[in-house]
Amino acid sequence: MEWILFTIGLFLGSIGSVVAISIVTAGKMSDLDSEILSLRIQRNLLKEQLLMVKKKKPYKKRKYYNKNKK
């Protein structure tokens, strides 16, 4: 009789621990997903900024004249 109660307790304990672990990890996973989304947005914004900088018109070169020339 004792081994039946022990088996039932072991079974209920294992189910309870699996449920508790899944609840804890679900919160962590949602935090990680939100972090990934924010980093992707930040990467795209920085990429757009870099492309805007590259599209700017380059400066014209100055013409240097020889001052000693007569």
mmCIF file of the N, C-alpha and C atoms, coordinates in Angstrom:
data_MODEL
# 
_entry.id   MODEL 
# 
loop_
_atom_site.group_PDB 
_atom_site.id 
_atom_site.type_symbol 
_atom_site.label_atom_id 
_atom_site.label_alt_id 
_atom_site.label_comp_id 
_atom_site.label_asym_id 
_atom_site.label_entity_id 
_atom_site.label_seq_id 
_atom_site.pdbx_PDB_ins_code 
_atom_site.Cartn_x 
_atom_site.Cartn_y 
_atom_site.Cartn_z 
_atom_site.occupancy 
_atom_site.B_iso_or_equiv 
_atom_site.pdbx_formal_charge 
_atom_site.auth_seq_id 
_atom_site.auth_comp_id 
_atom_site.auth_asym_id 
_atom_site.auth_atom_id 
_atom_site.pdbx_PDB_model_num 
ATOM 1   N N  . MET A 1 1  ? 0.821  -1.193 0.000   1.00 0.00 ? 1  MET A N  1 
ATOM 2   C CA . MET A 1 1  ? 0.000  0.000  0.000   1.00 0.00 ? 1  MET A CA 1 
ATOM 3   C C  . MET A 1 1  ? 0.869  1.264  0.000   1.00 0.00 ? 1  MET A C  1 
ATOM 4   N N  . GLU A 1 2  ? 1.974  1.194  0.722   1.00 0.00 ? 2  GLU A N  1 
ATOM 5   C CA . GLU A 1 2  ? 2.842  2.377  0.803   1.00 0.00 ? 2  GLU A CA 1 
ATOM 6   C C  . GLU A 1 2  ? 3.491  2.678  -0.544  1.00 0.00 ? 2  GLU A C  1 
ATOM 7   N N  . TRP A 1 3  ? 3.859  1.663  -1.268  1.00 0.00 ? 3  TRP A N  1 
ATOM 8   C CA . TRP A 1 3  ? 4.513  1.896  -2.558  1.00 0.00 ? 3  TRP A CA 1 
ATOM 9   C C  . TRP A 1 3  ? 3.547  2.490  -3.568  1.00 0.00 ? 3  TRP A C  1 
ATOM 10  N N  . ILE A 1 4  ? 2.245  2.229  -3.440  1.00 0.00 ? 4  ILE A N  1 
ATOM 11  C CA . ILE A 1 4  ? 1.245  2.837  -4.334  1.00 0.00 ? 4  ILE A CA 1 
ATOM 12  C C  . ILE A 1 4  ? 1.156  4.336  -4.050  1.00 0.00 ? 4  ILE A C  1 
ATOM 13  N N  . LEU A 1 5  ? 1.107  4.700  -2.786  1.00 0.00 ? 5  LEU A N  1 
ATOM 14  C CA . LEU A 1 5  ? 1.064  6.124  -2.419  1.00 0.00 ? 5  LEU A CA 1 
ATOM 15  C C  . LEU A 1 5  ? 2.364  6.824  -2.831  1.00 0.00 ? 5  LEU A C  1 
ATOM 16  N N  . PHE A 1 6  ? 3.496  6.139  -2.654  1.00 0.00 ? 6  PHE A N  1 
ATOM 17  C CA . PHE A 1 6  ? 4.781  6.701  -3.074  1.00 0.00 ? 6  PHE A CA 1 
ATOM 18  C C  . PHE A 1 6  ? 4.809  6.934  -4.580  1.00 0.00 ? 6  PHE A C  1 
ATOM 19  N N  . THR A 1 7  ? 4.300  5.983  -5.352  1.00 0.00 ? 7  THR A N  1 
ATOM 20  C CA . THR A 1 7  ? 4.267  6.107  -6.804  1.00 0.00 ? 7  THR A CA 1 
ATOM 21  C C  . THR A 1 7  ? 3.351  7.241  -7.242  1.00 0.00 ? 7  THR A C  1 
ATOM 22  N N  . ILE A 1 8  ? 2.185  7.359  -6.605  1.00 0.00 ? 8  ILE A N  1 
ATOM 23  C CA . ILE A 1 8  ? 1.257  8.446  -6.932  1.00 0.00 ? 8  ILE A CA 1 
ATOM 24  C C  . ILE A 1 8  ? 1.883  9.793  -6.579  1.00 0.00 ? 8  ILE A C  1 
ATOM 25  N N  . GLY A 1 9  ? 2.537  9.888  -5.440  1.00 0.00 ? 9  GLY A N  1 
ATOM 26  C CA . GLY A 1 9  ? 3.203  11.127 -5.035  1.00 0.00 ? 9  GLY A CA 1 
ATOM 27  C C  . GLY A 1 9  ? 4.340  11.497 -5.966  1.00 0.00 ? 9  GLY A C  1 
ATOM 28  N N  . LEU A 1 10 ? 5.096  10.498 -6.382  1.00 0.00 ? 10 LEU A N  1 
ATOM 29  C CA . LEU A 1 10 ? 6.184  10.730 -7.325  1.00 0.00 ? 10 LEU A CA 1 
ATOM 30  C C  . LEU A 1 10 ? 5.638  11.226 -8.663  1.00 0.00 ? 10 LEU A C  1 
ATOM 31  N N  . PHE A 1 11 ? 4.563  10.613 -9.113  1.00 0.00 ? 11 PHE A N  1 
ATOM 32  C CA . PHE A 1 11 ? 3.934  11.007 -10.381 1.00 0.00 ? 11 PHE A CA 1 
ATOM 33  C C  . PHE A 1 11 ? 3.385  12.438 -10.309 1.00 0.00 ? 11 PHE A C  1 
ATOM 34  N N  . LEU A 1 12 ? 2.672  12.760 -9.245  1.00 0.00 ? 12 LEU A N  1 
ATOM 35  C CA . LEU A 1 12 ? 2.122  14.116 -9.089  1.00 0.00 ? 12 LEU A CA 1 
ATOM 36  C C  . LEU A 1 12 ? 3.235  15.157 -8.906  1.00 0.00 ? 12 LEU A C  1 
ATOM 37  N N  . GLY A 1 13 ? 4.282  14.780 -8.207  1.00 0.00 ? 13 GLY A N  1 
ATOM 38  C CA . GLY A 1 13 ? 5.415  15.698 -8.014  1.00 0.00 ? 13 GLY A CA 1 
ATOM 39  C C  . GLY A 1 13 ? 6.135  15.996 -9.311  1.00 0.00 ? 13 GLY A C  1 
ATOM 40  N N  . SER A 1 14 ? 6.297  14.973 -10.137 1.00 0.00 ? 14 SER A N  1 
ATOM 41  C CA . SER A 1 14 ? 6.977  15.197 -11.413 1.00 0.00 ? 14 SER A CA 1 
ATOM 42  C C  . SER A 1 14 ? 6.134  16.072 -12.337 1.00 0.00 ? 14 SER A C  1 
ATOM 43  N N  . ILE A 1 15 ? 4.832  15.865 -12.340 1.00 0.00 ? 15 ILE A N  1 
ATOM 44  C CA . ILE A 1 15 ? 3.949  16.704 -13.168 1.00 0.00 ? 15 ILE A CA 1 
ATOM 45  C C  . ILE A 1 15 ? 3.989  18.147 -12.676 1.00 0.00 ? 15 ILE A C  1 
ATOM 46  N N  . GLY A 1 16 ? 3.946  18.324 -11.360 1.00 0.00 ? 16 GLY A N  1 
ATOM 47  C CA . GLY A 1 16 ? 3.994  19.676 -10.798 1.00 0.00 ? 16 GLY A CA 1 
ATOM 48  C C  . GLY A 1 16 ? 5.297  20.384 -11.101 1.00 0.00 ? 16 GLY A C  1 
ATOM 49  N N  . SER A 1 17 ? 6.411  19.662 -11.036 1.00 0.00 ? 17 SER A N  1 
ATOM 50  C CA . SER A 1 17 ? 7.703  20.288 -11.313 1.00 0.00 ? 17 SER A CA 1 
ATOM 51  C C  . SER A 1 17 ? 7.833  20.652 -12.795 1.00 0.00 ? 17 SER A C  1 
ATOM 52  N N  . VAL A 1 18 ? 7.310  19.827 -13.690 1.00 0.00 ? 18 VAL A N  1 
ATOM 53  C CA . VAL A 1 18 ? 7.353  20.140 -15.122 1.00 0.00 ? 18 VAL A CA 1 
ATOM 54  C C  . VAL A 1 18 ? 6.530  21.386 -15.403 1.00 0.00 ? 18 VAL A C  1 
ATOM 55  N N  . VAL A 1 19 ? 5.362  21.497 -14.770 1.00 0.00 ? 19 VAL A N  1 
ATOM 56  C CA . VAL A 1 19 ? 4.520  22.681 -14.965 1.00 0.00 ? 19 VAL A CA 1 
ATOM 57  C C  . VAL A 1 19 ? 5.220  23.927 -14.427 1.00 0.00 ? 19 VAL A C  1 
ATOM 58  N N  . ALA A 1 20 ? 5.836  23.839 -13.261 1.00 0.00 ? 20 ALA A N  1 
ATOM 59  C CA . ALA A 1 20 ? 6.531  24.990 -12.669 1.00 0.00 ? 20 ALA A CA 1 
ATOM 60  C C  . ALA A 1 20 ? 7.709  25.427 -13.532 1.00 0.00 ? 20 ALA A C  1 
ATOM 61  N N  . ILE A 1 21 ? 8.477  24.477 -14.024 1.00 0.00 ? 21 ILE A N  1 
ATOM 62  C CA . ILE A 1 21 ? 9.630  24.808 -14.867 1.00 0.00 ? 21 ILE A CA 1 
ATOM 63  C C  . ILE A 1 21 ? 9.176  25.447 -16.173 1.00 0.00 ? 21 ILE A C  1 
ATOM 64  N N  . SER A 1 22 ? 8.088  24.933 -16.751 1.00 0.00 ? 22 SER A N  1 
ATOM 65  C CA . SER A 1 22 ? 7.610  25.508 -18.014 1.00 0.00 ? 22 SER A CA 1 
ATOM 66  C C  . SER A 1 22 ? 7.088  26.926 -17.826 1.00 0.00 ? 22 SER A C  1 
ATOM 67  N N  . ILE A 1 23 ? 6.467  27.221 -16.700 1.00 0.00 ? 23 ILE A N  1 
ATOM 68  C CA . ILE A 1 23 ? 5.984  28.587 -16.432 1.00 0.00 ? 23 ILE A CA 1 
ATOM 69  C C  . ILE A 1 23 ? 7.174  29.544 -16.296 1.00 0.00 ? 23 ILE A C  1 
ATOM 70  N N  . VAL A 1 24 ? 8.210  29.118 -15.597 1.00 0.00 ? 24 VAL A N  1 
ATOM 71  C CA . VAL A 1 24 ? 9.388  29.973 -15.401 1.00 0.00 ? 24 VAL A CA 1 
ATOM 72  C C  . VAL A 1 24 ? 10.102 30.222 -16.723 1.00 0.00 ? 24 VAL A C  1 
ATOM 73  N N  . THR A 1 25 ? 10.285 29.185 -17.517 1.00 0.00 ? 25 THR A N  1 
ATOM 74  C CA . THR A 1 25 ? 11.012 29.355 -18.772 1.00 0.00 ? 25 THR A CA 1 
ATOM 75  C C  . THR A 1 25 ? 10.195 30.100 -19.816 1.00 0.00 ? 25 THR A C  1 
ATOM 76  N N  . ALA A 1 26 ? 8.870  30.052 -19.728 1.00 0.00 ? 26 ALA A N  1 
ATOM 77  C CA . ALA A 1 26 ? 8.040  30.803 -20.674 1.00 0.00 ? 26 ALA A CA 1 
ATOM 78  C C  . ALA A 1 26 ? 8.262  32.297 -20.499 1.00 0.00 ? 26 ALA A C  1 
ATOM 79  N N  . GLY A 1 27 ? 8.400  32.754 -19.273 1.00 0.00 ? 27 GLY A N  1 
ATOM 80  C CA . GLY A 1 27 ? 8.680  34.169 -19.017 1.00 0.00 ? 27 GLY A CA 1 
ATOM 81  C C  . GLY A 1 27 ? 10.030 34.585 -19.564 1.00 0.00 ? 27 GLY A C  1 
ATOM 82  N N  . LYS A 1 28 ? 11.017 33.724 -19.384 1.00 0.00 ? 28 LYS A N  1 
ATOM 83  C CA . LYS A 1 28 ? 12.354 34.033 -19.896 1.00 0.00 ? 28 LYS A CA 1 
ATOM 84  C C  . LYS A 1 28 ? 12.370 34.056 -21.414 1.00 0.00 ? 28 LYS A C  1 
ATOM 85  N N  . MET A 1 29 ? 11.637 33.131 -22.027 1.00 0.00 ? 29 MET A N  1 
ATOM 86  C CA . MET A 1 29 ? 11.599 33.079 -23.490 1.00 0.00 ? 29 MET A CA 1 
ATOM 87  C C  . MET A 1 29 ? 10.937 34.327 -24.066 1.00 0.00 ? 29 MET A C  1 
ATOM 88  N N  . SER A 1 30 ? 9.886  34.821 -23.422 1.00 0.00 ? 30 SER A N  1 
ATOM 89  C CA . SER A 1 30 ? 9.236  36.030 -23.935 1.00 0.00 ? 30 SER A CA 1 
ATOM 90  C C  . SER A 1 30 ? 10.169 37.234 -23.804 1.00 0.00 ? 30 SER A C  1 
ATOM 91  N N  . ASP A 1 31 ? 10.958 37.281 -22.728 1.00 0.00 ? 31 ASP A N  1 
ATOM 92  C CA . ASP A 1 31 ? 11.942 38.356 -22.580 1.00 0.00 ? 31 ASP A CA 1 
ATOM 93  C C  . ASP A 1 31 ? 12.993 38.283 -23.675 1.00 0.00 ? 31 ASP A C  1 
ATOM 94  N N  . LEU A 1 32 ? 13.445 37.086 -23.966 1.00 0.00 ? 32 LEU A N  1 
ATOM 95  C CA . LEU A 1 32 ? 14.462 36.924 -25.016 1.00 0.00 ? 32 LEU A CA 1 
ATOM 96  C C  . LEU A 1 32 ? 13.898 37.269 -26.390 1.00 0.00 ? 32 LEU A C  1 
ATOM 97  N N  . ASP A 1 33 ? 12.648 36.903 -26.644 1.00 0.00 ? 33 ASP A N  1 
ATOM 98  C CA . ASP A 1 33 ? 12.026 37.244 -27.925 1.00 0.00 ? 33 ASP A CA 1 
ATOM 99  C C  . ASP A 1 33 ? 11.898 38.750 -28.097 1.00 0.00 ? 33 ASP A C  1 
ATOM 100 N N  . SER A 1 34 ? 11.494 39.441 -27.034 1.00 0.00 ? 34 SER A N  1 
ATOM 101 C CA . SER A 1 34 ? 11.381 40.898 -27.126 1.00 0.00 ? 34 SER A CA 1 
ATOM 102 C C  . SER A 1 34 ? 12.749 41.540 -27.311 1.00 0.00 ? 34 SER A C  1 
ATOM 103 N N  . GLU A 1 35 ? 13.767 40.980 -26.692 1.00 0.00 ? 35 GLU A N  1 
ATOM 104 C CA . GLU A 1 35 ? 15.141 41.487 -26.861 1.00 0.00 ? 35 GLU A CA 1 
ATOM 105 C C  . GLU A 1 35 ? 15.605 41.312 -28.307 1.00 0.00 ? 35 GLU A C  1 
ATOM 106 N N  . ILE A 1 36 ? 15.296 40.158 -28.889 1.00 0.00 ? 36 ILE A N  1 
ATOM 107 C CA . ILE A 1 36 ? 15.679 39.903 -30.284 1.00 0.00 ? 36 ILE A CA 1 
ATOM 108 C C  . ILE A 1 36 ? 14.996 40.886 -31.210 1.00 0.00 ? 36 ILE A C  1 
ATOM 109 N N  . LEU A 1 37 ? 13.716 41.146 -30.990 1.00 0.00 ? 37 LEU A N  1 
ATOM 110 C CA . LEU A 1 37 ? 12.993 42.098 -31.838 1.00 0.00 ? 37 LEU A CA 1 
ATOM 111 C C  . LEU A 1 37 ? 13.568 43.497 -31.721 1.00 0.00 ? 37 LEU A C  1 
ATOM 112 N N  . SER A 1 38 ? 13.881 43.930 -30.506 1.00 0.00 ? 38 SER A N  1 
ATOM 113 C CA . SER A 1 38 ? 14.432 45.272 -30.336 1.00 0.00 ? 38 SER A CA 1 
ATOM 114 C C  . SER A 1 38 ? 15.811 45.386 -30.981 1.00 0.00 ? 38 SER A C  1 
ATOM 115 N N  . LEU A 1 39 ? 16.612 44.338 -30.900 1.00 0.00 ? 39 LEU A N  1 
ATOM 116 C CA . LEU A 1 39 ? 17.936 44.374 -31.529 1.00 0.00 ? 39 LEU A CA 1 
ATOM 117 C C  . LEU A 1 39 ? 17.833 44.379 -33.054 1.00 0.00 ? 39 LEU A C  1 
ATOM 118 N N  . ARG A 1 40 ? 16.845 43.673 -33.602 1.00 0.00 ? 40 ARG A N  1 
ATOM 119 C CA . ARG A 1 40 ? 16.653 43.699 -35.055 1.00 0.00 ? 40 ARG A CA 1 
ATOM 120 C C  . ARG A 1 40 ? 16.242 45.085 -35.524 1.00 0.00 ? 40 ARG A C  1 
ATOM 121 N N  . ILE A 1 41 ? 15.364 45.733 -34.779 1.00 0.00 ? 41 ILE A N  1 
ATOM 122 C CA . ILE A 1 41 ? 14.947 47.092 -35.131 1.00 0.00 ? 41 ILE A CA 1 
ATOM 123 C C  . ILE A 1 41 ? 16.138 48.035 -35.060 1.00 0.00 ? 41 ILE A C  1 
ATOM 124 N N  . GLN A 1 42 ? 16.936 47.915 -34.008 1.00 0.00 ? 42 GLN A N  1 
ATOM 125 C CA . GLN A 1 42 ? 18.113 48.771 -33.854 1.00 0.00 ? 42 GLN A CA 1 
ATOM 126 C C  . GLN A 1 42 ? 19.102 48.541 -34.985 1.00 0.00 ? 42 GLN A C  1 
ATOM 127 N N  . ARG A 1 43 ? 19.300 47.293 -35.389 1.00 0.00 ? 43 ARG A N  1 
ATOM 128 C CA . ARG A 1 43 ? 20.219 46.987 -36.487 1.00 0.00 ? 43 ARG A CA 1 
ATOM 129 C C  . ARG A 1 43 ? 19.740 47.607 -37.787 1.00 0.00 ? 43 ARG A C  1 
ATOM 130 N N  . ASN A 1 44 ? 18.435 47.521 -38.061 1.00 0.00 ? 44 ASN A N  1 
ATOM 131 C CA . ASN A 1 44 ? 17.900 48.103 -39.291 1.00 0.00 ? 44 ASN A CA 1 
ATOM 132 C C  . ASN A 1 44 ? 18.031 49.623 -39.294 1.00 0.00 ? 44 ASN A C  1 
ATOM 133 N N  . LEU A 1 45 ? 17.796 50.266 -38.151 1.00 0.00 ? 45 LEU A N  1 
ATOM 134 C CA . LEU A 1 45 ? 17.942 51.719 -38.079 1.00 0.00 ? 45 LEU A CA 1 
ATOM 135 C C  . LEU A 1 45 ? 19.392 52.139 -38.299 1.00 0.00 ? 45 LEU A C  1 
ATOM 136 N N  . LEU A 1 46 ? 20.322 51.407 -37.705 1.00 0.00 ? 46 LEU A N  1 
ATOM 137 C CA . LEU A 1 46 ? 21.729 51.747 -37.897 1.00 0.00 ? 46 LEU A CA 1 
ATOM 138 C C  . LEU A 1 46 ? 22.169 51.510 -39.339 1.00 0.00 ? 46 LEU A C  1 
ATOM 139 N N  . LYS A 1 47 ? 21.639 50.464 -39.959 1.00 0.00 ? 47 LYS A N  1 
ATOM 140 C CA . LYS A 1 47 ? 21.971 50.186 -41.346 1.00 0.00 ? 47 LYS A CA 1 
ATOM 141 C C  . LYS A 1 47 ? 21.459 51.300 -42.248 1.00 0.00 ? 47 LYS A C  1 
ATOM 142 N N  . GLU A 1 48 ? 20.240 51.777 -41.984 1.00 0.00 ? 48 GLU A N  1 
ATOM 143 C CA . GLU A 1 48 ? 19.692 52.891 -42.771 1.00 0.00 ? 48 GLU A CA 1 
ATOM 144 C C  . GLU A 1 48 ? 20.533 54.148 -42.594 1.00 0.00 ? 48 GLU A C  1 
ATOM 145 N N  . GLN A 1 49 ? 20.983 54.385 -41.370 1.00 0.00 ? 49 GLN A N  1 
ATOM 146 C CA . GLN A 1 49 ? 21.817 55.555 -41.110 1.00 0.00 ? 49 GLN A CA 1 
ATOM 147 C C  . GLN A 1 49 ? 23.128 55.471 -41.874 1.00 0.00 ? 49 GLN A C  1 
ATOM 148 N N  . LEU A 1 50 ? 23.734 54.300 -41.906 1.00 0.00 ? 50 LEU A N  1 
ATOM 149 C CA . LEU A 1 50 ? 24.985 54.135 -42.643 1.00 0.00 ? 50 LEU A CA 1 
ATOM 150 C C  . LEU A 1 50 ? 24.778 54.328 -44.137 1.00 0.00 ? 50 LEU A C  1 
ATOM 151 N N  . LEU A 1 51 ? 23.678 53.831 -44.657 1.00 0.00 ? 51 LEU A N  1 
ATOM 152 C CA . LEU A 1 51 ? 23.414 54.003 -46.080 1.00 0.00 ? 51 LEU A CA 1 
ATOM 153 C C  . LEU A 1 51 ? 23.152 55.462 -46.425 1.00 0.00 ? 51 LEU A C  1 
ATOM 154 N N  . MET A 1 52 ? 22.528 56.216 -45.515 1.00 0.00 ? 52 MET A N  1 
ATOM 155 C CA . MET A 1 52 ? 22.298 57.640 -45.758 1.00 0.00 ? 52 MET A CA 1 
ATOM 156 C C  . MET A 1 52 ? 23.620 58.395 -45.794 1.00 0.00 ? 52 MET A C  1 
ATOM 157 N N  . VAL A 1 53 ? 24.552 58.009 -44.931 1.00 0.00 ? 53 VAL A N  1 
ATOM 158 C CA . VAL A 1 53 ? 25.851 58.676 -44.893 1.00 0.00 ? 53 VAL A CA 1 
ATOM 159 C C  . VAL A 1 53 ? 26.605 58.394 -46.185 1.00 0.00 ? 53 VAL A C  1 
ATOM 160 N N  . LYS A 1 54 ? 26.510 57.186 -46.704 1.00 0.00 ? 54 LYS A N  1 
ATOM 161 C CA . LYS A 1 54 ? 27.229 56.829 -47.917 1.00 0.00 ? 54 LYS A CA 1 
ATOM 162 C C  . LYS A 1 54 ? 26.649 57.516 -49.145 1.00 0.00 ? 54 LYS A C  1 
ATOM 163 N N  . LYS A 1 55 ? 25.382 57.885 -49.122 1.00 0.00 ? 55 LYS A N  1 
ATOM 164 C CA . LYS A 1 55 ? 24.740 58.495 -50.272 1.00 0.00 ? 55 LYS A CA 1 
ATOM 165 C C  . LYS A 1 55 ? 25.049 59.983 -50.406 1.00 0.00 ? 55 LYS A C  1 
ATOM 166 N N  . LYS A 1 56 ? 25.651 60.595 -49.380 1.00 0.00 ? 56 LYS A N  1 
ATOM 167 C CA . LYS A 1 56 ? 25.942 62.022 -49.445 1.00 0.00 ? 56 LYS A CA 1 
ATOM 168 C C  . LYS A 1 56 ? 26.939 62.312 -50.550 1.00 0.00 ? 56 LYS A C  1 
ATOM 169 N N  . LYS A 1 57 ? 26.803 63.496 -51.111 1.00 0.00 ? 57 LYS A N  1 
ATOM 170 C CA . LYS A 1 57 ? 27.671 63.911 -52.199 1.00 0.00 ? 57 LYS A CA 1 
ATOM 171 C C  . LYS A 1 57 ? 29.074 64.214 -51.653 1.00 0.00 ? 57 LYS A C  1 
ATOM 172 N N  . PRO A 1 58 ? 30.105 63.684 -52.272 1.00 0.00 ? 58 PRO A N  1 
ATOM 173 C CA . PRO A 1 58 ? 31.460 63.928 -51.767 1.00 0.00 ? 58 PRO A CA 1 
ATOM 174 C C  . PRO A 1 58 ? 31.876 65.386 -52.010 1.00 0.00 ? 58 PRO A C  1 
ATOM 175 N N  . TYR A 1 59 ? 32.796 65.836 -51.206 1.00 0.00 ? 59 TYR A N  1 
ATOM 176 C CA . TYR A 1 59 ? 33.293 67.200 -51.347 1.00 0.00 ? 59 TYR A CA 1 
ATOM 177 C C  . TYR A 1 59 ? 34.133 67.325 -52.611 1.00 0.00 ? 59 TYR A C  1 
ATOM 178 N N  . LYS A 1 60 ? 34.099 68.522 -53.178 1.00 0.00 ? 60 LYS A N  1 
ATOM 179 C CA . LYS A 1 60 ? 34.950 68.771 -54.343 1.00 0.00 ? 60 LYS A CA 1 
ATOM 180 C C  . LYS A 1 60 ? 36.376 68.985 -53.874 1.00 0.00 ? 60 LYS A C  1 
ATOM 181 N N  . LYS A 1 61 ? 37.300 68.551 -54.678 1.00 0.00 ? 61 LYS A N  1 
ATOM 182 C CA . LYS A 1 61 ? 38.704 68.753 -54.340 1.00 0.00 ? 61 LYS A CA 1 
ATOM 183 C C  . LYS A 1 61 ? 39.084 70.197 -54.623 1.00 0.00 ? 61 LYS A C  1 
ATOM 184 N N  . ARG A 1 62 ? 39.892 70.744 -53.747 1.00 0.00 ? 62 ARG A N  1 
ATOM 185 C CA . ARG A 1 62 ? 40.373 72.102 -53.956 1.00 0.00 ? 62 ARG A CA 1 
ATOM 186 C C  . ARG A 1 62 ? 41.493 72.087 -54.962 1.00 0.00 ? 62 ARG A C  1 
ATOM 187 N N  . LYS A 1 63 ? 41.525 73.115 -55.739 1.00 0.00 ? 63 LYS A N  1 
ATOM 188 C CA . LYS A 1 63 ? 42.619 73.249 -56.693 1.00 0.00 ? 63 LYS A CA 1 
ATOM 189 C C  . LYS A 1 63 ? 43.716 74.074 -56.031 1.00 0.00 ? 63 LYS A C  1 
ATOM 190 N N  . TYR A 1 64 ? 44.859 73.497 -55.911 1.00 0.00 ? 64 TYR A N  1 
ATOM 191 C CA . TYR A 1 64 ? 45.985 74.191 -55.323 1.00 0.00 ? 64 TYR A CA 1 
ATOM 192 C C  . TYR A 1 64 ? 46.855 74.741 -56.457 1.00 0.00 ? 64 TYR A C  1 
ATOM 193 N N  . TYR A 1 65 ? 47.038 76.037 -56.446 1.00 0.00 ? 65 TYR A N  1 
ATOM 194 C CA . TYR A 1 65 ? 47.844 76.689 -57.468 1.00 0.00 ? 65 TYR A CA 1 
ATOM 195 C C  . TYR A 1 65 ? 49.228 76.932 -56.906 1.00 0.00 ? 65 TYR A C  1 
ATOM 196 N N  . ASN A 1 66 ? 50.171 76.879 -57.784 1.00 0.00 ? 66 ASN A N  1 
ATOM 197 C CA . ASN A 1 66 ? 51.532 77.135 -57.370 1.00 0.00 ? 66 ASN A CA 1 
ATOM 198 C C  . ASN A 1 66 ? 51.693 78.644 -57.181 1.00 0.00 ? 66 ASN A C  1 
ATOM 199 N N  . LYS A 1 67 ? 51.983 79.076 -55.959 1.00 0.00 ? 67 LYS A N  1 
ATOM 200 C CA . LYS A 1 67 ? 52.088 80.493 -55.652 1.00 0.00 ? 67 LYS A CA 1 
ATOM 201 C C  . LYS A 1 67 ? 53.372 81.108 -56.200 1.00 0.00 ? 67 LYS A C  1 
ATOM 202 N N  . ASN A 1 68 ? 54.395 80.312 -56.389 1.00 0.00 ? 68 ASN A N  1 
ATOM 203 C CA . ASN A 1 68 ? 55.677 80.825 -56.874 1.00 0.00 ? 68 ASN A CA 1 
ATOM 204 C C  . ASN A 1 68 ? 55.696 80.983 -58.373 1.00 0.00 ? 68 ASN A C  1 
ATOM 205 N N  . LYS A 1 69 ? 54.726 80.507 -59.037 1.00 0.00 ? 69 LYS A N  1 
ATOM 206 C CA . LYS A 1 69 ? 54.678 80.557 -60.495 1.00 0.00 ? 69 LYS A CA 1 
ATOM 207 C C  . LYS A 1 69 ? 54.353 81.980 -60.955 1.00 0.00 ? 69 LYS A C  1 
ATOM 208 N N  . LYS A 1 70 ? 55.110 82.488 -61.948 1.00 0.00 ? 70 LYS A N  1 
ATOM 209 C CA . LYS A 1 70 ? 54.890 83.849 -62.437 1.00 0.00 ? 70 LYS A CA 1 
ATOM 210 C C  . LYS A 1 70 ? 54.509 83.848 -63.875 1.00 0.00 ? 70 LYS A C  1 
# 
